[in-house]
Amino acid sequence: MPALDAAETRADAHTPVPRRVLIALCATQITSWGVLFYALPVLLGDLTADTGWSTAAVMGAFSAGLAASALAGIAVGHLLDRRGPRLVMTAGSTLAAVSLVGVAAAPNLWVFTAAWILAGTAQAAVLYKPAFAAITTWYGPERVKALTILTLAGGLASTVYAPLTAYLADHLDWRGTYLVLAAILAVLTIPAHAIALNPPWPAARVEASGGGTAPASDRRAIIASPAFIALALAIALAAFAMSTSNLYLVPLMTGRGMDTTAAAWALGICGAGQLLGRIAYAPIAIRTGPTTRAVAILAVGAATTLATALIAGPLGLVFAAVILLGAARGAFTLLDATAITDRWGPHGYGTLHGILSAPATIAIALSPWAGAHLANWAGGTPQMFTVLAALTALAAVIILIEHMLGRAPRKHEEGAGR
């Protein structure tokens, strides 16, 4: 694909990016994830007790927001390619703050749900996907290192904001807590996005010079290709399996007789494993091509999900399986971030990644509801984990078969990963 190779050469010949860009994105990812994603589980008990709304209804509103994020992500990706992250992420931060005020002030469940749909739209413009687009475009051949740092920072969101949310909830009701969190998000993220994300946007510079970026026809051809469709399906299956296993890890452990404290430790160790997986991704990426890397990460994810389903003790062995499961999840985050550039180059990344990740975001949105029904259908939580392991393995098989059929692009041959 010579046109794409030329486009990548132009993108990789970038000028040094100011350090403030990565620092700002790390800080805003911690805050955005912490406030928009991790605060609700902490406040759920107070919220349902105060309003009388069921847990299922509240989480349904949150899931509706995630579904809105998936749909908005397609339009946001196209806007990122045209205008860059500064406008998109600044506007997204503003919308996020406004939507959280709506969550706090909601007089009934309908308004609460509408506010979360608005928040989901904001998530598409402030969470990982636009940040991935910014780093992929600005950092060129150094993108894997920068993406690793970004996702390591993002992994601290629950560590910072879950305790902060709990502290606020001890002194305020859930509505007051959300108002404070909305103010924190506005103060920390709106100026950071507006001020720090100001390097020239390479795609816009190329268009202005008459060189052109990857044409829309090329993007349409990529989106319609078997390789793209197979990748989107595989990522959606794996994202569903990993999200569901994360949500139901504590019920799995307590259902086997483990006390709640030990089960919580297991979940925390799984989170620590994600950090290890993200640290390990860059060395793996240097030594492997995109297909080998994807199949290996998904295979480890399948194996460790199955091990978690089967191993009931001793406790050390359970924790070992859980930390490896977390490592696979952490590496999967970066696999998702780099899948487009590994195969088709960085141009048009926002549009392509927005479409690629939309099915996965919808799958994640469905995982709380679908997981409960899947456990009932399978006959219990351990059996559900076995099904989730099979889905992750199927994702690996889909990528491998598509590659073996000769349809996968050869932009980077196996063994030539960055």
Disulfide bonds with the S-S distance in Angstrom:
none
